[in-house]
């Protein structure tokens, strides 16, 4: 590990800034004197938009302008959102209805942006918005995850956006027909609101004919391209920046209507314009996550080996296609459809439906947690119906170590894996042998206790190439990166990795990110890609630096360039007593006028993706009288390959597990039958608190990846991928003892109490 990172747990350098209130978020850095924007949003879920009267608002005190979709189109903007459509079973693409920046012909969900008011103060903008009259005619609301209902878009008359398929349907049907046993389970995956600590926000300003948009996001280059498209200008006329970002989790990985309107408003006003969402506004307008139901079936032979697997998913897209919405529960779901099991006969069908609700897109894991949740729930059900220990059934069907590299039915090539070893480590660490005694203790207290297991695997997504630039300055080095921290600790890990490779003291390295003017391209953050792709680029840059400095130093040392090596953080050559460090070599180059040796820029591409995997074990205790469910033991053993900073990896796992616990135990978006959001504040939407979270045991059982020279595997989303099924299987285990056979998230006290009550009534 010395060559590719010393794997030291280094505390995060950015935390001092954040914890002392010195973070610089987008609302902290808006230019002095900026105008304030306020977005008037649809009060109804579905209606014909007959007219908008903005005259009184335009005349209100402090108002600079009032903008509608008509104004944006009249200005020549390509005023619509773009998105990706899923491939369908018939070879066509999914539905592609136009999504305007601001509502035009219809209102399609509560919270849809309709009018933007720009004024001197936020209070004046809000007051003016109260004067706007929207004339609309209500339409029936569609909320069902099935074809039919009131048409939301003419392009999808039955509200079905796509019908995706993967695998061999006929071969799968034949395998099921010949199976010794078939196990079937339908599971719901509840909608959540992301609720990043910092809501969305942005400001826009102009420097001559060049626009600048600063926003809280997960990368700047996608937004830069979209702004250039919308405004019909060359990309070099657009600068995008991300300052400190207080959480993203996928939700901030795409464009939103407000980001396109602000530059136009700033251009027209001749002044910067700022906008910041409040919490309820975020709950109404941020892309939500999950929201799907899947029927899963496993076919087994007489020896409990899986013959075939098929799924049918019905997912909620919301009112429009969001940027990646159609791809999440179709293509991305398919990437880990068969998990860690040796299953080659599969058929996956996935349908997406439009409803009169907020859009649904990526949320930590983006399709992979959903797929693993389904698979691990039905595996647990199969263990019960087959009368096999859940870990034993998994072990029977694991892909064996000698089968790697292993190409899945979805076409993914897993490079390495030792799943049985990881699972055995988890069983020991979680003290499964002591569970019976703990269960008996719970029973003595009148409580139910359950044990849940999930063995997950994740496919690292996003573009495999990344840019990096290293610049030597008088007091150290700057490293410019193409990824974007949303709180993961990038400033620490990237400077630590560069320090490991070069010997430059970490304290003398500064990480620069989030500015499209400072590095030509980058993939941003998403899909757990950041550390693997960015470290790979840094490794390539260091190799180039070493070669370049060796050529220069050969003259200084009086040797041939081929005789110069870089060992133990110094350049050396036999017969020379000159042995400069990297920083000293840079200073020598500076003094020699070799400025060309002070800046190094490299693009590198990973040869393959990595596949982090691991075993989660959860234990829950349920109060039979109140339905309160507490997760009081949680153990994770992960295979992340080689780690740069184990402490940061553990922190990522802890955060991911807590988000999974939140969805499993308390988070639930509620709408009424008219599409009104019932959970639009933290009074009604329950986020997990510290008291809801047990101590989370974390250990690793590394099997280094062969898909990158560092042997790394991404870890950012893994905690969430494993947590959903582990907790849910534990709850189902506890409830199974009292005859309850179907348990779906979220396991709120009221919901669990109702299940227990209904079971008692049925027994009577």
Secondary structure, 3 states (H helix, E strand, C coil): CCCCCCCCCCCCCCHHHHHCCCCCECCCCCCCCCEEEEEEECCCCCEEEEEEECHHHHCCCCEEEEECHHHHHHCCCCCECCCCCCECCCCCECCCCCCECCCCCEECCCCCEEEEEEECCHHHHHHHHCCCEEEEEECCCCCCCCCCCCCCECCECCCEEEEEEEECHHHHHHHHHCCCEEEEEEEEECCECCCCCCCCEEEEEEECCEEEEEECCCCCHHHHHHHHHHHCCCHHHEEEECCECCCCCCCCCCCCHHHHHHHHHHHHHCCCEEEECCHHHHHHHCCEECCEEEEEEEEECCCCCEEEEEEEEEEEEECCCCCCHHHHHHHHHHCCCCCCECCCCEEEEEEEEECCCCCECCCCCCCHHHHHHHHHHHHHHHHHHHCCCHHHHHHHHECCHHHCCEECCCCCEECCCCHHHHHHHHHHHCCHHHHHHHHHHHHHCCEEEEEEEEEEECCCCCCCEEEEEEEEECCEEEEEECCCCCCCCHHHHHHHHHHHHHCCCHHHEEEECCECCCCCCCCCCCCCCHHHHHHHHHHHHHHHHHHHHHHHHHHHHCCCHHHCEEECCEEECCCCCCCCCHHHHHHHHHHCCCHHHCEEEEEEECCCCCCCEEEEEEEEEEECCCCCEEEEEEEEEEECECCCCHHHHHHHHHHHHHHHHHHHHCCCCCECCCCCECCCCCCCCCCCCHHHCCCEEEEECCCCCCCCCCCECCCCCHHHHHHHHHHHHHHHHHHHCCCCCCCCCCCCHHHHHHHHHHHHHHHC
